[in-house]
Amino acid sequence: GESVGLHLPTLSVQEGDNSIINCAYSNSASDYFIWYKQESGKGPQFIIDIRSNMDKRQGQRVTVLLNKTVKHLSLQIAATQPGDSAVYFCAENYSGGGADGLTFGKGTHLIIQP
Amino acid sequence: NAGVMQNPRHLVRRRGQEARLRCSPMKGHSHVYWYRQLPEEGLKFMVYLQKENIIDESGMPKERFSAEFPKEGPSILRIQQVVRGDSAAYFCASSRGGRNYEQYFGPGTRLTVT
């Protein structure tokens, strides 16, 4: 089955609010995690990544949190804007073995309400 | 810098025909990955190539699918004798290294088999 999954298929938030998108993974050996944003008809766009030796990483308006104890990853988007509407995927990889490609979850569709 | 280029963006083939999808990586990248995305799903890893070498094809179907990345020119994903189930979006990503390096995705090729 999937080694990376998402809790909610759709998340609706008001413009200006903060949003949190969650992801669970089952491979405890995974050591590299990435969040991608995909707009309709386009390829995935890199947002932020984190390695397993960290538990938090911040970018511009985004923060990724990694909890290795419960194998949970989250993406926080501050002050959401209409342009944040997209499907968000978490992806993971394990440097010590398995396939070289990333393993993606099914995605969460983030809808920004005006 | 130009991003990852893929062509064609849309491809329609009748059952039994061949489909050729092309991917030009970002400048300076010598690692290419191919992924397939079915509607409403995440991306599935297919194959990882470096120049003139297939490194990992663990996600490729055993028959009809092949990939190459020649010394000169783009990477090619080839699907022989296409069937309706091959209809999907095919994405190429490139990176400057192997595992745990950021992958940049192209816009994808949407294959429709009629």
Interface residues (C-beta under 8 A of the other chain):
Chain A: V4 D31 Y32 I34 Y36 K42 G43 P44 Q45 F46 D49 R51 F89 A91 N93 Y94 S95 A99 D100 G101 L102 T103 F104 G105 K106 G107
Chain B: V4 Q6 Y33 Y35 E40 E41 G42 L43 K44 F45 M46 V47 Y48 I55 D56 S58 G59 F91 G98 R99 N100 E102 Q103 Y104 F105 G106 P107 G108
